[in-house]
């Protein structure tokens, strides 16, 4: 079956004529193709990054109060025409056509076709300019109370691109060369998040590639080569009403765009008390040592480096995430009311992702990606007894074929090959599951 699907895709890509193109949202307002801002949606090209930084105005312009606007009174700028309302809906879904048996949580399914719906979602995106140099953005996942993003943007203080300010619920790793949430492949970036399938071999601490409430100061003076960023966040990934501690997360980022090559580096420092830890007692009981925002006892320090080479026919990405997490000693009561103490050495995780995407023509593309994540061995001491925890090594190779029947629709066939180590596939209770090789169909539509 997979051979037949592959043959059909290749045949269509080689012999079919160019297909019709459709454009949503900002493309409607400016009557421009999506490729003006995207090398391969949702990935932004250099123009797209400048457009976003400029408050969803073309670089070097301040048309937020004019283009597609009506001003019935002074200082009131209402959307009209093709730009009204400035709303897009993102539909996303997937189907796992084949996967390994012996999956997580004692799933004893044997290999078979069309076993699992991989997830379907609809996200409402509303954004644009509220006036000259003032912009806004809202992302709301359907059926969820919490927003993904909701922020105001004030741009061009002290000159074009010199300083901008974002306030609200923000995507933290957003202006980096490789940003979180703009994955071309079907799974989140292994460098950022570790394995998408092995729950005990994922990210550590409270790191940066997430959404959070905060204030961000950044700029790209004159829209030249240098981009800078300084920001403060709650550090607890608060995107709606919620309790917070009395500490903050701080981050800084620098980026250089040198023609076809771009590189960025970010540092993230976060004090929290949010991560729960578990340990197995000699009685067999699994005891939770909970985090407590009223008792800040954790520190996450993270360095992110990402780079990209962009060519009209292909793009190459490289991402490195080095995270260190430490937590103070904790105590907890078991079911019998007996107190226990857990001490843990500092954790160190190194994640790397590399990918190449080829743009075969305007609507057909293919790519391959490799990601690895390794958490160093460390010691845990429970009630004075020390045990060594093995290294958690995970890896994944992804190969994807993508078709865009229209400019705002993507269809993909992806093969994922799991290269995770044995320790990362072993649960706390000793149960182990096999490598999670998968064949997936994936689709996206923005309307």
C-alpha positions as CSV (number, residue, x, y, z in Angstrom):
1,X,0.0,0.0,0.0
2,X,2.7,2.4,1.0
3,X,4.5,1.6,-2.3
4,X,1.4,2.5,-4.3
5,X,0.9,5.8,-2.4
6,X,4.5,6.7,-3.0
7,X,4.3,5.9,-6.7
8,X,1.2,8.0,-7.2
9,X,2.7,11.0,-5.4
10,X,5.9,10.9,-7.5
11,X,4.0,10.4,-10.7
12,X,1.7,13.4,-10.0
13,X,4.7,15.6,-9.0
14,X,6.6,14.9,-12.2
15,X,3.8,14.9,-14.8
16,X,1.0,17.1,-13.5
17,X,0.7,20.7,-14.5
18,X,0.8,23.6,-12.0
19,X,-2.2,23.6,-9.8
20,X,-4.4,26.5,-8.8
21,X,-3.3,28.6,-5.9
22,X,-5.4,30.1,-3.1
23,X,-4.4,32.7,-0.5
24,X,-5.9,33.6,3.0
25,X,-5.6,36.2,5.7
26,X,-2.8,38.7,5.1
27,X,-2.5,37.6,1.5
28,X,-6.1,38.8,1.0
29,X,-5.3,42.2,2.4
30,X,-2.3,42.9,0.2
31,X,-3.4,40.7,-2.7
32,X,-0.1,38.9,-2.6
33,X,0.9,35.2,-2.7
34,X,1.6,33.3,0.5
35,X,5.2,32.8,-0.8
36,X,5.8,36.5,-0.3
37,X,6.3,35.7,3.4
38,X,6.8,32.0,3.5
39,X,9.5,29.8,2.0
40,X,7.3,26.8,2.8
41,X,4.3,27.6,5.0
42,X,4.4,27.9,8.0
43,X,8.2,28.7,7.7
44,X,8.9,32.4,7.4
45,X,11.4,33.8,4.9
46,X,13.3,37.0,5.5
47,X,10.5,39.2,4.1
48,X,8.0,37.4,6.3
49,X,10.0,37.9,9.4
50,X,10.4,41.7,8.7
51,X,6.6,41.9,7.9
52,X,5.9,40.3,11.3
53,X,8.4,42.5,13.2
54,X,6.9,45.6,11.6
55,X,3.5,45.0,13.1
56,X,2.1,43.1,10.1
57,X,3.0,46.0,7.8
58,X,5.4,45.8,4.8
59,X,9.0,46.4,5.8
60,X,9.9,50.1,5.8
61,X,6.2,51.2,5.7
62,X,3.7,52.3,8.3
63,X,0.4,51.5,6.5
64,X,-1.4,50.1,9.5
65,X,-3.8,53.0,9.6
66,X,-4.4,53.2,5.8
67,X,-4.3,50.0,3.7
68,X,-7.5,48.1,4.1
69,X,-8.7,50.6,6.7
70,X,-11.6,53.1,7.2
71,X,-11.2,56.0,9.7
72,X,-14.6,57.4,10.5
73,X,-13.1,59.5,13.2
74,X,-9.6,60.5,14.3
75,X,-7.5,57.6,15.7
76,X,-10.1,54.9,14.9
77,X,-8.9,52.5,12.2
78,X,-11.5,49.8,11.1
79,X,-10.8,46.9,8.7
80,X,-12.7,47.0,5.5
81,X,-12.8,45.2,2.2
82,X,-10.8,42.0,1.7
83,X,-9.1,42.5,5.1
84,X,-12.4,42.4,7.0
85,X,-12.5,40.5,9.2
86,X,-8.8,39.6,9.7
87,X,-9.6,36.0,10.6
88,X,-8.0,32.7,9.6
89,X,-8.9,29.2,10.7
90,X,-6.2,26.6,10.8
91,X,-7.3,23.0,10.3
92,X,-4.8,20.3,11.1
93,X,-5.0,16.5,11.3
94,X,-3.2,13.2,10.9
95,X,-3.6,9.5,10.5
96,X,-1.1,6.9,11.6
97,X,-1.2,4.4,8.7
98,X,1.3,1.9,10.4
99,X,3.1,1.7,13.7
100,X,5.0,-0.8,15.8
101,X,3.2,-3.0,18.3
102,X,4.1,-2.9,22.0
103,X,3.5,0.8,22.3
104,X,3.4,3.0,25.3
105,X,1.2,2.1,28.3
106,X,1.2,-1.6,27.5
107,X,-0.4,-1.2,24.1
108,X,-0.2,-4.7,22.6
109,X,-1.4,-3.9,19.1
110,X,0.4,-5.7,16.3
111,X,1.6,-3.9,13.2
112,X,-1.4,-2.9,11.1
113,X,-2.7,-0.3,8.7
114,X,-4.8,2.7,9.6
115,X,-4.6,2.1,13.4
116,X,-4.8,5.5,14.8
117,X,-6.1,9.0,14.3
118,X,-3.0,11.2,15.0
119,X,-5.0,14.2,16.2
120,X,-7.3,16.7,14.6
121,X,-7.5,20.4,15.6
122,X,-8.9,23.7,14.6
123,X,-7.2,27.0,15.6
124,X,-8.7,30.4,15.2
125,X,-6.1,33.1,14.3
126,X,-7.1,36.8,14.4
127,X,-4.5,39.4,13.8
128,X,-3.4,42.5,12.0
129,X,-2.8,46.2,12.5
130,X,-4.9,48.3,14.9
131,X,-3.4,51.5,13.7
132,X,0.0,52.9,12.5
133,X,2.7,50.8,14.3
134,X,0.2,49.1,16.6
135,X,-0.6,45.4,15.9
136,X,-2.3,42.5,17.7
137,X,-2.5,38.7,17.4
138,X,-4.8,36.1,19.0
139,X,-4.6,32.3,18.5
140,X,-7.3,30.2,20.1
141,X,-7.4,26.4,19.8
142,X,-11.0,25.3,19.3
143,X,-12.5,23.7,22.4
144,X,-9.8,25.0,24.8
145,X,-10.3,27.7,27.4
146,X,-6.7,28.8,27.3
147,X,-5.4,30.9,24.4
148,X,-2.2,29.9,22.6
149,X,-1.2,33.5,21.9
150,X,-2.9,36.9,22.7
151,X,-0.7,40.0,22.5
152,X,-0.3,43.6,21.5
153,X,2.7,44.8,19.5
154,X,4.0,48.3,19.4
155,X,6.7,48.9,16.8
156,X,9.3,51.3,15.3
157,X,10.2,53.2,18.4
158,X,13.2,55.5,17.7
159,X,13.1,54.6,14.0
160,X,12.3,51.8,11.6
161,X,12.8,48.5,13.4
162,X,14.9,50.0,16.2
163,X,12.8,48.9,19.1
164,X,9.5,47.0,19.3
165,X,7.5,45.9,22.3
166,X,5.2,42.8,22.6
167,X,3.0,42.3,25.7
168,X,0.7,39.5,26.5
169,X,0.7,35.7,25.8
170,X,3.7,35.2,23.6
171,X,5.6,32.4,21.8
172,X,9.0,32.6,23.6
173,X,11.2,31.1,20.8
174,X,9.6,33.1,18.0
175,X,12.3,35.4,16.4
176,X,15.0,32.7,16.5
177,X,16.2,31.4,13.1
178,X,14.4,28.1,13.9
179,X,11.3,29.0,15.8
180,X,9.1,26.8,18.0
181,X,5.8,25.9,16.4
182,X,6.8,26.3,12.8
183,X,7.8,22.7,12.2
184,X,7.6,21.6,8.6
185,X,7.6,17.9,9.7
186,X,4.7,16.3,11.5
187,X,6.3,16.0,14.9
188,X,7.7,18.7,17.2
189,X,11.4,19.4,17.0
190,X,13.4,16.7,18.9
191,X,16.1,19.3,19.9
192,X,13.5,21.3,21.8
193,X,11.2,18.6,23.3
194,X,13.1,15.3,23.2
195,X,11.1,12.2,22.0
196,X,7.5,12.8,21.1
197,X,6.6,9.2,22.2
198,X,8.9,8.2,25.1
199,X,7.5,10.1,28.1
200,X,10.6,9.6,30.3
201,X,13.0,11.0,27.6
202,X,11.6,14.4,26.9
203,X,12.5,18.0,27.9
204,X,13.7,18.7,31.4
205,X,12.8,21.6,33.7
206,X,10.7,24.6,32.6
207,X,12.5,25.5,29.3
208,X,11.8,28.1,26.7
209,X,10.1,26.6,23.6
210,X,6.6,27.2,24.9
211,X,4.0,30.0,25.2
212,X,4.0,32.2,28.3
213,X,2.8,35.6,29.5
214,X,5.4,38.3,29.4
215,X,6.9,41.5,27.9
216,X,9.4,41.4,25.1
217,X,11.7,44.2,23.9
218,X,13.3,43.5,20.5
219,X,14.3,45.1,17.3
220,X,16.1,44.9,14.0
221,X,17.4,48.4,13.5
222,X,16.8,49.6,9.9
223,X,15.8,46.0,9.1
224,X,19.5,45.3,8.5
225,X,21.5,42.2,9.7
226,X,21.2,42.3,13.5
227,X,18.2,41.3,15.6
228,X,18.2,41.6,19.4
229,X,15.7,40.6,22.1
230,X,15.3,41.0,25.8
231,X,12.2,39.6,27.6
232,X,10.7,38.8,30.9
233,X,8.1,36.0,31.5
234,X,6.2,34.4,34.3
235,X,8.3,31.2,33.7
236,X,5.3,29.0,34.5
237,X,3.8,28.9,31.0
238,X,0.7,30.8,32.1
239,X,-1.5,31.6,29.1
240,X,-4.8,32.3,31.0
241,X,-5.9,32.9,34.5
242,X,-3.6,31.0,36.9
243,X,-1.4,31.2,40.0
244,X,2.2,32.3,39.7
245,X,5.2,32.4,42.0
246,X,7.2,35.5,42.9
247,X,10.0,34.7,40.4
248,X,10.4,35.5,36.7
249,X,12.1,33.9,33.7
250,X,14.6,36.1,31.8
251,X,15.8,35.6,28.2
252,X,18.0,37.3,25.7
253,X,18.5,36.5,22.0
254,X,20.8,37.7,19.2
255,X,20.4,37.0,15.6
256,X,22.4,37.7,12.4
257,X,21.0,37.6,8.9
258,X,23.8,37.4,6.3
259,X,22.1,36.9,3.0
260,X,21.3,33.3,2.6
261,X,22.7,32.3,5.9
262,X,21.2,33.2,9.3
263,X,22.2,32.2,12.9
264,X,20.7,33.0,16.3
265,X,21.6,32.3,19.9
266,X,19.4,32.5,23.0
267,X,19.9,32.2,26.8
268,X,17.0,31.4,29.1
269,X,17.1,31.4,32.9
270,X,14.0,30.4,34.9
271,X,13.3,29.9,38.6
272,X,10.2,27.9,39.4
273,X,8.6,25.4,41.7
274,X,6.3,23.7,39.2
275,X,7.8,20.3,38.2
276,X,6.7,17.1,40.0
277,X,9.1,14.3,40.6
278,X,8.2,10.7,41.4
279,X,10.1,7.8,43.1
280,X,9.3,4.2,43.7
281,X,9.4,3.2,47.4
282,X,10.6,-0.2,48.6
283,X,7.0,-1.1,49.3
284,X,6.2,-0.7,45.6
285,X,4.3,2.5,46.1
286,X,5.0,5.3,43.6
287,X,5.3,8.5,45.5
288,X,5.0,12.0,44.0
289,X,7.2,14.8,45.3
290,X,5.2,17.7,44.0
291,X,6.3,21.1,42.8
292,X,4.9,24.1,44.8
293,X,4.8,27.6,43.3
294,X,4.9,28.9,46.9
295,X,8.3,27.2,47.4
296,X,10.6,28.0,44.4
297,X,13.2,25.3,44.5
298,X,14.1,24.7,40.8
299,X,16.4,26.4,38.3
300,X,16.4,25.9,34.5
301,X,19.2,27.3,32.4
302,X,19.1,26.8,28.6
303,X,21.2,27.8,25.6
304,X,19.7,27.6,22.1
305,X,21.6,28.0,18.9
306,X,19.9,27.7,15.5
307,X,21.1,28.3,12.0
308,X,19.6,28.1,8.5
309,X,20.9,28.2,4.9
310,X,18.2,29.3,2.5
311,X,18.5,28.6,-1.3
312,X,15.7,29.0,-3.8
313,X,15.6,25.2,-4.2
314,X,16.3,24.0,-0.7
315,X,16.8,25.0,3.0
316,X,19.0,23.5,5.6
317,X,18.3,23.9,9.4
318,X,20.4,23.1,12.4
319,X,19.3,23.5,16.0
320,X,21.1,22.8,19.3
321,X,19.5,22.9,22.7
322,X,21.6,22.6,25.9
323,X,19.5,22.6,29.1
324,X,20.6,22.3,32.7
325,X,18.0,21.7,35.5
326,X,18.5,21.5,39.2
327,X,16.1,21.0,42.1
328,X,16.5,21.2,45.9
329,X,15.8,18.3,48.2
330,X,12.0,17.5,48.6
331,X,9.9,15.7,51.1
332,X,6.5,13.9,50.8
333,X,4.2,11.7,52.8
334,X,3.3,8.2,51.6
335,X,-0.2,6.6,51.9
336,X,0.6,5.6,55.5
337,X,1.7,9.1,56.5
338,X,5.4,8.4,56.6
339,X,7.7,11.1,55.5
340,X,10.3,10.5,52.7
341,X,13.1,12.6,51.3
342,X,14.3,12.8,47.7
343,X,17.6,14.4,46.6
344,X,18.6,14.6,42.9
345,X,21.8,15.6,41.1
346,X,21.6,18.3,38.4
347,X,20.2,17.1,35.1
348,X,21.9,18.0,31.8
349,X,20.2,17.5,28.4
350,X,21.6,18.0,24.9
351,X,19.3,18.1,21.9
352,X,20.2,18.4,18.2
353,X,18.1,18.6,15.1
354,X,19.1,18.9,11.5
355,X,16.9,18.9,8.4
356,X,17.0,19.6,4.7
357,X,13.9,20.5,2.7
358,X,13.9,20.5,-1.2
359,X,11.5,22.6,-3.1
360,X,11.0,20.6,-6.2
361,X,8.4,23.0,-7.7
362,X,5.9,25.5,-6.4
363,X,3.6,22.8,-4.9
364,X,5.7,19.7,-4.4
365,X,8.5,19.3,-1.8
366,X,10.4,16.7,0.2
367,X,12.6,16.6,3.2
368,X,14.6,14.6,5.7
369,X,15.3,15.3,9.3
370,X,17.4,13.8,12.1
371,X,16.9,14.7,15.8
372,X,18.6,13.4,18.9
373,X,18.2,14.1,22.6
374,X,20.4,12.8,25.4
375,X,20.1,13.3,29.1
376,X,23.3,12.5,31.0
377,X,23.3,9.8,33.8
378,X,22.6,11.2,37.3
379,X,22.1,10.0,40.8
380,X,18.9,10.1,43.0
381,X,18.9,9.6,46.7
382,X,15.7,8.4,48.3
383,X,15.8,8.1,52.2
384,X,19.5,7.9,52.1
385,X,19.7,5.2,49.4
386,X,21.4,6.3,46.2
387,X,20.6,4.9,42.8
388,X,22.1,5.7,39.4
389,X,19.8,6.7,36.6
390,X,21.0,5.7,33.1
391,X,21.4,8.1,30.2
392,X,18.2,8.7,28.3
393,X,19.1,8.7,24.6
394,X,16.5,9.1,21.9
395,X,16.7,9.8,18.2
396,X,14.4,10.0,15.3
397,X,14.8,10.1,11.5
398,X,11.9,11.7,9.5
399,X,11.3,11.6,5.8
400,X,8.4,13.5,4.3
401,X,6.8,14.1,1.0
402,X,4.6,17.2,0.8
403,X,2.0,18.4,-1.7
404,X,0.3,21.8,-1.8
405,X,-2.8,21.4,-4.0
406,X,-3.4,25.1,-3.2
407,X,-1.1,27.6,-1.5
408,X,-3.0,27.4,1.7
409,X,-3.3,23.6,1.9
410,X,-0.6,20.9,2.6
411,X,-0.8,17.1,2.4
412,X,2.0,15.0,3.6
413,X,3.2,11.4,3.8
414,X,5.8,10.9,6.5
415,X,7.9,8.0,7.7
416,X,9.4,8.2,11.2
417,X,12.1,5.8,12.3
418,X,12.6,5.7,16.1
419,X,16.3,5.3,17.2
420,X,15.6,5.6,20.9
421,X,17.8,3.7,23.4
422,X,16.5,0.9,25.6
423,X,16.6,2.9,28.8
424,X,14.4,5.7,27.3
425,X,11.8,3.1,26.4
426,X,11.6,1.6,29.9
427,X,9.0,3.0,32.3
428,X,9.4,3.6,36.0
429,X,7.7,0.3,36.8
430,X,10.0,-1.6,34.6
431,X,7.7,-2.1,31.6
432,X,9.3,-1.6,28.2
433,X,7.9,-0.9,24.8
434,X,9.3,-1.2,21.4
435,X,10.7,1.4,19.0
436,X,7.8,3.6,17.7
437,X,8.4,3.5,14.0
438,X,5.5,5.1,12.2
439,X,4.0,5.9,8.7
440,X,1.7,8.9,8.9
441,X,-0.5,10.9,6.7
442,X,-0.8,14.6,7.7
443,X,-2.9,17.5,6.4
444,X,-3.1,21.3,7.1
445,X,-5.5,23.9,5.7
446,X,-5.6,27.6,6.4
447,X,-8.8,29.4,5.4
